[in-house]
Amino acid sequence: QVQLAESGGGLVQPGGSLGLSCTASGSTGSFNIMSWYRQAPGKQLDLVASITTGTGAYIANSLKGRFTISRDGDENTVYLRMTNLKPEDTALYLCKGIRIDRAGRSSEYWGQGTQVTIAS
């Protein structure tokens, strides 16, 4: 059974930096797309960043210049580097992995999330 596990969340002061990681287990193949989402209390789930095999990386426009996404060589670990953090970055950060088989069918997997809190 494929599982995604996020780590690296915590409490950081405004202006600080934090690195999140998401690692897949129980997987015998790589993910075509790995993404980070976040959800603040009472708000919708938002796409933060994604990285696609053979295509490259996407960062939400409002986060460009502060957030960076990258993947490990085996493509089953994805990282999110966050800098100059702001209180509005406070949210539960979740990882999602998508696999697309040869028939074009996609399967997606979610982690449980890691809490990021930005406060003085």
Contacts in CASP RR format, 6 or more apart in sequence:
PFRMAT RR
TARGET T0000
AUTHOR 0000-0000-0000
METHOD contacts of the structure
MODEL  1
QVQLAESGGGLVQPGGSLGLSCTASGSTGSFNIMSWYRQAPGKQLDLVAS
ITTGTGAYIANSLKGRFTISRDGDENTVYLRMTNLKPEDTALYLCKGIRI
DRAGRSSEYWGQGTQVTIAS
1 26 0 8 1.000
2 24 0 8 1.000
2 25 0 8 1.000
2 26 0 8 1.000
2 27 0 8 1.000
2 109 0 8 1.000
3 24 0 8 1.000
3 25 0 8 1.000
3 26 0 8 1.000
3 109 0 8 1.000
3 111 0 8 1.000
4 22 0 8 1.000
4 23 0 8 1.000
4 24 0 8 1.000
4 25 0 8 1.000
4 95 0 8 1.000
4 96 0 8 1.000
4 97 0 8 1.000
4 109 0 8 1.000
4 110 0 8 1.000
4 111 0 8 1.000
5 22 0 8 1.000
5 23 0 8 1.000
5 25 0 8 1.000
5 111 0 8 1.000
5 112 0 8 1.000
6 20 0 8 1.000
6 21 0 8 1.000
6 22 0 8 1.000
6 93 0 8 1.000
6 94 0 8 1.000
6 95 0 8 1.000
6 111 0 8 1.000
6 112 0 8 1.000
6 113 0 8 1.000
6 114 0 8 1.000
7 20 0 8 1.000
7 21 0 8 1.000
7 22 0 8 1.000
7 23 0 8 1.000
7 114 0 8 1.000
8 18 0 8 1.000
8 19 0 8 1.000
8 20 0 8 1.000
8 21 0 8 1.000
8 114 0 8 1.000
9 18 0 8 1.000
9 19 0 8 1.000
9 20 0 8 1.000
9 93 0 8 1.000
9 114 0 8 1.000
9 115 0 8 1.000
9 116 0 8 1.000
10 18 0 8 1.000
10 114 0 8 1.000
10 115 0 8 1.000
10 116 0 8 1.000
10 117 0 8 1.000
11 117 0 8 1.000
11 118 0 8 1.000
11 119 0 8 1.000
12 18 0 8 1.000
12 85 0 8 1.000
12 116 0 8 1.000
12 117 0 8 1.000
12 118 0 8 1.000
13 118 0 8 1.000
13 119 0 8 1.000
13 120 0 8 1.000
14 85 0 8 1.000
14 86 0 8 1.000
14 87 0 8 1.000
14 118 0 8 1.000
14 119 0 8 1.000
14 120 0 8 1.000
15 83 0 8 1.000
15 84 0 8 1.000
15 85 0 8 1.000
15 86 0 8 1.000
15 118 0 8 1.000
16 83 0 8 1.000
16 84 0 8 1.000
16 85 0 8 1.000
16 118 0 8 1.000
17 81 0 8 1.000
17 82 0 8 1.000
17 83 0 8 1.000
17 84 0 8 1.000
17 85 0 8 1.000
18 82 0 8 1.000
18 85 0 8 1.000
18 116 0 8 1.000
19 79 0 8 1.000
19 80 0 8 1.000
19 81 0 8 1.000
19 82 0 8 1.000
20 36 0 8 1.000
20 79 0 8 1.000
20 80 0 8 1.000
20 82 0 8 1.000
20 93 0 8 1.000
20 95 0 8 1.000
20 114 0 8 1.000
20 116 0 8 1.000
21 77 0 8 1.000
21 78 0 8 1.000
21 79 0 8 1.000
21 80 0 8 1.000
22 34 0 8 1.000
22 36 0 8 1.000
22 77 0 8 1.000
22 78 0 8 1.000
22 79 0 8 1.000
22 80 0 8 1.000
22 95 0 8 1.000
22 111 0 8 1.000
23 76 0 8 1.000
23 77 0 8 1.000
24 31 0 8 1.000
24 76 0 8 1.000
24 77 0 8 1.000
24 97 0 8 1.000
24 109 0 8 1.000
27 76 0 8 1.000
29 76 0 8 1.000
29 99 0 8 1.000
30 53 0 8 1.000
30 74 0 8 1.000
30 75 0 8 1.000
30 76 0 8 1.000
30 99 0 8 1.000
31 53 0 8 1.000
31 75 0 8 1.000
31 76 0 8 1.000
31 97 0 8 1.000
31 98 0 8 1.000
31 99 0 8 1.000
31 109 0 8 1.000
32 52 0 8 1.000
32 53 0 8 1.000
32 98 0 8 1.000
32 99 0 8 1.000
32 100 0 8 1.000
32 106 0 8 1.000
33 50 0 8 1.000
33 51 0 8 1.000
33 52 0 8 1.000
33 53 0 8 1.000
33 97 0 8 1.000
33 98 0 8 1.000
34 50 0 8 1.000
34 51 0 8 1.000
34 71 0 8 1.000
34 75 0 8 1.000
34 78 0 8 1.000
34 95 0 8 1.000
34 96 0 8 1.000
34 97 0 8 1.000
34 98 0 8 1.000
35 47 0 8 1.000
35 48 0 8 1.000
35 49 0 8 1.000
35 50 0 8 1.000
35 51 0 8 1.000
35 78 0 8 1.000
35 95 0 8 1.000
35 96 0 8 1.000
35 97 0 8 1.000
35 98 0 8 1.000
36 47 0 8 1.000
36 48 0 8 1.000
36 49 0 8 1.000
36 50 0 8 1.000
36 69 0 8 1.000
36 78 0 8 1.000
36 80 0 8 1.000
36 93 0 8 1.000
36 94 0 8 1.000
36 95 0 8 1.000
36 96 0 8 1.000
37 45 0 8 1.000
37 46 0 8 1.000
37 47 0 8 1.000
37 48 0 8 1.000
37 93 0 8 1.000
37 94 0 8 1.000
37 95 0 8 1.000
37 96 0 8 1.000
38 45 0 8 1.000
38 46 0 8 1.000
38 48 0 8 1.000
38 89 0 8 1.000
38 91 0 8 1.000
38 92 0 8 1.000
38 93 0 8 1.000
38 94 0 8 1.000
38 116 0 8 1.000
39 45 0 8 1.000
39 46 0 8 1.000
39 91 0 8 1.000
39 92 0 8 1.000
39 94 0 8 1.000
40 88 0 8 1.000
40 90 0 8 1.000
40 91 0 8 1.000
40 92 0 8 1.000
43 91 0 8 1.000
45 94 0 8 1.000
46 60 0 8 1.000
47 60 0 8 1.000
48 59 0 8 1.000
48 60 0 8 1.000
48 63 0 8 1.000
48 67 0 8 1.000
48 69 0 8 1.000
48 80 0 8 1.000
48 93 0 8 1.000
49 57 0 8 1.000
49 58 0 8 1.000
49 59 0 8 1.000
49 60 0 8 1.000
49 63 0 8 1.000
49 67 0 8 1.000
49 68 0 8 1.000
49 69 0 8 1.000
49 80 0 8 1.000
50 57 0 8 1.000
50 58 0 8 1.000
50 69 0 8 1.000
51 57 0 8 1.000
51 58 0 8 1.000
51 69 0 8 1.000
51 70 0 8 1.000
51 71 0 8 1.000
51 78 0 8 1.000
52 58 0 8 1.000
53 75 0 8 1.000
57 68 0 8 1.000
57 69 0 8 1.000
57 70 0 8 1.000
58 69 0 8 1.000
59 65 0 8 1.000
59 67 0 8 1.000
59 68 0 8 1.000
59 69 0 8 1.000
60 67 0 8 1.000
65 83 0 8 1.000
66 82 0 8 1.000
66 83 0 8 1.000
66 84 0 8 1.000
66 85 0 8 1.000
67 80 0 8 1.000
67 81 0 8 1.000
67 82 0 8 1.000
67 83 0 8 1.000
68 80 0 8 1.000
68 81 0 8 1.000
69 78 0 8 1.000
69 79 0 8 1.000
69 80 0 8 1.000
69 81 0 8 1.000
70 78 0 8 1.000
70 79 0 8 1.000
70 81 0 8 1.000
71 77 0 8 1.000
71 78 0 8 1.000
71 79 0 8 1.000
72 78 0 8 1.000
72 79 0 8 1.000
78 95 0 8 1.000
80 93 0 8 1.000
82 89 0 8 1.000
82 116 0 8 1.000
85 116 0 8 1.000
85 118 0 8 1.000
86 118 0 8 1.000
87 118 0 8 1.000
87 119 0 8 1.000
88 118 0 8 1.000
89 116 0 8 1.000
89 118 0 8 1.000
90 116 0 8 1.000
90 117 0 8 1.000
90 118 0 8 1.000
90 119 0 8 1.000
91 115 0 8 1.000
91 116 0 8 1.000
92 113 0 8 1.000
92 114 0 8 1.000
92 115 0 8 1.000
92 116 0 8 1.000
93 113 0 8 1.000
93 114 0 8 1.000
93 115 0 8 1.000
93 116 0 8 1.000
94 110 0 8 1.000
94 111 0 8 1.000
94 112 0 8 1.000
94 113 0 8 1.000
95 110 0 8 1.000
95 111 0 8 1.000
95 113 0 8 1.000
96 108 0 8 1.000
96 109 0 8 1.000
96 110 0 8 1.000
96 111 0 8 1.000
97 108 0 8 1.000
97 109 0 8 1.000
97 110 0 8 1.000
98 106 0 8 1.000
98 107 0 8 1.000
98 108 0 8 1.000
98 109 0 8 1.000
99 106 0 8 1.000
99 107 0 8 1.000
99 108 0 8 1.000
99 109 0 8 1.000
100 106 0 8 1.000
101 107 0 8 1.000
END
